Amino acid sequence: MTAHSQWPLYEVFIRARSGLEHKHVGSIHAADDRMAIEHARDTYTRRQEGVSIWVVRSSQITASDPAEAGALFEPAKDKVYRHPTFYEIPDEVKNL
Amino acid sequence: MTSGSAVLIEASSDIKRRYALQLGDTSLILAQRLGEWIGHAPALEEDLALANIGLDLIGQSRYLLSYAAELEGRGRDEDDLAFLRDPADFANLTLVEEPNLDFGHTIVRQFLFDAWQLELFERLQYSCDPRFAELAAKALKETLYHARFSTGWLVRLGDGTEESHRRMQGSLDALWKLTHELCAPSDTDRAAAACGLAPDLATLRGSWNARVERVLNEATLRRPVDVAYHWHGKRFQHGEHLSRLLAEMQIMQRSYPGSQW
């Protein structure tokens, strides 16, 4: 599959239903944006998984460095007061 | 003694049956051809795309062959028609039995077919028979996607590298002789058009040509010249390709009649 390995990688995001957010579902290879949408459609929406597709070149994504995980995420660990567990939630509020 | 109107109803039911077979066989044979790509396509994503198109065509074929079997009224079902008929009883277009050869060849065949199916289903939606109208309305959406796929690849490879262009032109030249049949009415097409069941194929030719020429232009491919000799799959005249295809498709049911998954 030489042609395949030359095609850039795209990350695929699918919106399952109107009103929901797009969720990352996986990745595909494609030669360009148009083909990426088609490949995402054929690979990830065969079983009615979605009503909308986003694709983005994987190379366009900036990711956090795992080596910096300590500096980035550790400080949040001891700040339990940031969790909304100290509030009384009224029964009428369903989707918090 | 049979009354006049009973004869008329019987005749129209036979036209429906023959027309359903013609369309159903065409979708079935192309689906089988596309299925041959599974596990062999140039990329995993194309493998899925071709299989998806094949499955859409199987869906069309099941609907049409079930209807044909029902109209026939001899207790046969869609599976009997698909798996237990001989090549000489198939009424598919010759174009769809053409072997896959390579991916480009498959794309050219698919594009020429999709362009035709689009024109057909757009009109068949208004069939006087609700069964055909329903099928066309549903299948049209599938076909729009098939055409998007095959058009995209035709342009990409036609207007691609020197080699891809040369090979696409070669496939187009080789397949073109089989396209005359798409819009050339068989006796069944004529009878179906006469009673409002199906569109007059002559009305399709102009728009099919326009659609195809537009895309060929974009793909920098030359429209081949029409040839005088015509193929007649719809009249049950087939070459050896169909026999081989059916041998592979039917062997399980022929060897183990009635076997099920």
Interface residues (C-beta under 8 A of the other chain):
Chain A: M1 A3 H4 W7 I28 H29 A30 A31 R34 M35 E38 H39 R41 D42 T43 R46
Chain B: P42 A43 L44 E45 L48 A49 N52 Y145 R148 F149 G152 R156
